[in-house]
Amino acid sequence: MPDAAAVRSELGIGPTDPVLAIVAALRPEKNHELFLEVARRVTAPFTKAQFLIVGDGPRRAPLEQLARELGIADHVHFLGTRADVPRLLSTSDVFALTSHNEANPVSILEAMSVGKPVVATNVGSIREVVTDGRTGYLVRPGDADALTSRVLELLEDPLRCQAMGAAAREAVVAGWSVDAMVRRYERLIASIFNRKRRPPRPGPPTSDTRLEAEWLSNRMLVEH
């Protein structure tokens, strides 16, 4: 993958060094502290492992200090806000997201679209995107042991890692491509039109209402 080789060269990462990446604003709810703790643990068996942190925010200085305190500053690359996220992700082996809570994490779709397996906390809508055991792994929020274990499992088994990455890309193409989004818009428009023609019914939300919620969610993804 030419972009991956170029990025590794730019960042001073060796061609076979394991790489774990996260893309998230440096805010408290994203829990980069957990990411750095996992990084510390991963460097024990993988002494040349490298960690990409893409994003910026008010927590940058404290996180840089924490990386130094954990003794992994030389392994961690704080890359700030970037316009070439897919290119950066192409150089990673595994993508991680360590958030306390999430809405619609576009970064997971970006990682999956370039064929990377995901290890993420099971919060918000992440479970709707990542299929545990197929396109990645889901762990309890804040569970450093489980997250580290799953990351190591993938780094220690390149074939499994590649297979999960391929499945992740297939899932994005099937469910989140432009064609798939267009089909969802078509279904939504038809459902809204039909609903407007019928008198309102009392009771719990209908499937039309759920489709409208799905559309709003998709719009957030597109506009993110």
N, C-alpha and C positions, 0 to 999 in steps of 0.2 A: 504494500500500500504506500505509494509515493508520498502522500501527505504525512503519513505517520512517521516515515523515515526523516522527513524534513523537520517536523516538529521536534522529534527526539534530538536531532542535531542542534536545533536552535536552543533547546533547553539544557543541553549537555547531558542528556539521558542516553545510556548505552542501548544498543539495538536489542538486547535481550533482557534488559532490566524490567522487572514487573512494575506495572503502573496502575494505580488506583486513582480514580478521579471523582470529583464532586462539582456540581454546578449549582450554586445557590447564593443568594444575597447573604452577606455576612451580618446576619441578624440573630438575636437570641433563639427564636423559634426553630431555626435551621440546625441548631445544636452541632456546630462544627467542632466543639470540644470533644464530642463523641468520635467524630471522624479522626481527630488527631490522636485520641487514645487508641483507636483501632490501628492507626498508622504506626504508633509506637510498638504495638504488639506484633504487627506484621513484619517489622524490621528485624525481629529476633531470628526467625527462620530464613527470611529473605533480606539479607544485609544490603542488597543493592536496590531494594524497592524504592520507588519514587511516587510522590503523591501530588496530584494537581488540584488546586483549589481555584476554581473559576468563579468570579463574582467579587463584589466589593460592598462595603457598608461600614457601619459604626463599630463593628467588632473586630476590624482588621488588626489594629495595633495590639489589643489583648491576645488575639489568636496567634499573632507572630511571636509574642512574648511566651505564650504557652508552648509553642513549638520548640523554642529555645530551651525552656525549662524541662521539656520531655526528652531533650537531647536528639531531636530529629529535624532540626532546622535545615540541615544540609540535604534532607530528603524531600522537603516540602517546597512546592512552588506556588507562591501566591501570585496569580496571574491577573487579578483585577477583572474589570468588565471587558469582555472581548466580543468582537463581531464575528469571530471565526470559531464558534463553539464546536460545530461538527468536526472541523479539522483538528481541533485539540483533542476531542474525544476519540478520534480515529487512532490516536497513539496509545490509548489506555487498554488494559486487559479487562478490567471490571469497573463498573460505575456504581457508586454508592450514594445513598441519600439518607441522612441521619436525623431528619426533622422530628420535632415534637408533634407538629401538626402540618397538614398540607391541604390545599384546595385542588388545583389541577397542575401537577408538576410537569410542565412542558419539558424540563431538562431530561426527565426519564424517557420521554418519547424521542428526544434528540439522540440520546445514547442508544436506545434500541434501534433507531433508524440506521445507525452505522454499525449495527451488529454486535453490540456489547451487552453482556448479561448484567442484570441489576441486582444489587443487594440493598434493600431499603427497609426502613421501619414501616410497620403495618399501621399506617395512620391515614385518615382522610380517604381520598379516592384512589390511593396508590394500588390497592388490591384490585381495582377495576382495570388497571393497566398491566400490572405484573402478575403473571400466573406462577404461583409458588411451585418451584421444582421443575418448571418448564422454561420460562424466560428469565428466571432469576430466583431470588429467595426473599421472603418477607420475615422480619424478626420483630419482636416486641420493642416498643419505643424505649430507648435508653439502655438496651441490653448489649453491652460491649462484648460479652463473652460470645453470644450467638452471632453477632455481626462479624466479629473476628473469625469465628469458626467457619462461617459461610464464605467469607472472602478467601481464607486460606484454602478451603476445599476447592475453589475454582482455580486459584493460582497453582495449586499442586497437581491439578488434572487439566492440562491444556485442551485435551480433546473434549471433555465435558464443557469447559469454558467456551470453546468454539461452537459446540452444538447448541448450547443455550443462547449464545449470541445470534446464531443463525435463526433460531426459533423466535427470538425477540424481533429481529428484522421482519420476519414473515408476519408476525402479529401486527406490527405497525402498518405494513403494506395492506393487510387485509382489513384492519379495523380503523385506521387513522389516516389513510391516504386521502388525497384530494377527491378521488372518486367516491370513497366511502363517505366523506363529509358531504358531498353533493347529494348522495342518496338520502342521508339523514335530513338535510334541508328539504328535500322533496317530500319525505314522509311528514315532516313537521308542517309544511305549508298545507298539505292535503288534510292533515288532522285538524289544524286550526280552522280551515275553510268549512269542514264538516261540522265542527263544534259550533261555529257561528250560526249555522243553519238550524241547529237544534236548540230547544229551550233548555236553560240550565237545570241540572238535576242535583237534588240534595245528596249529601253523603260524602264518603272519602274521595280523595283525588282520583280522577279517571286516568286511563292510559294516555289520553290526549294531554292532560296536565303534566304527566311525567315526561312526555315527548317534548313539551315546551321547556321543561327544566333541562332536559338533555341538550336542547338547542342553545339555551343560555350558557350551559357548561362548555359546549363546543365553541361558542363565540368567544368565551374567555380564553380558550386555548389559542384561537386564531389571533386574538388581539394582544396576547401576552408579549 
